[in-house]
Amino acid sequence: MIVLNGIKNFLVLVNENWTTIMVVCGLLVMIFKKAMLYFSKTDNEKITIAKQKIQETMLKMIGDAEEEYEEWNKAGQIKRAQVIKQIFDENPILYKVVDQTELIQWIDDTIDDALVTLRKIVEENSKKAEV
């Protein structure tokens, strides 16, 4: 009798929450597929993905470094080193790159490109503030 009550309670639970259960199962399947797709990639493909992510988030990283070292006006190299450290911390796959010097040079170039964009944004905002 207890077993039948347990089965009945389980079936009632499934009946009342079937949409939630289906959504959760669907999300789990999608997450599993995405994880398997990522883990099946080669290290070079993972590095390419990390580089794309770096380019997309570089402005935020530079802004964070500027904010963190705000009092240090002449601390450009420290800020740059902080951004590079943050990139390596967030993307440990980059430690597998054979030519670290070339990678750091690429990161430096990406920082320089982001700084140009940041300057344009600041100039546009200052012009808008003057008007």
Secondary structure, DSSP 4 states (H G I P E B T S, - for coil): -HHHHHHHHHHHHHHHTHHHHHHHHHHHHHHHHHHHHHHTS-HHHHHHHHHHHHHHHHHHHHHHHHHHTTT-TT-HHHHHHHHHHHHHHH-GGGGG-S-HHHHHHHHHHHHHHHHHHHHHHHHHHHHHHH-
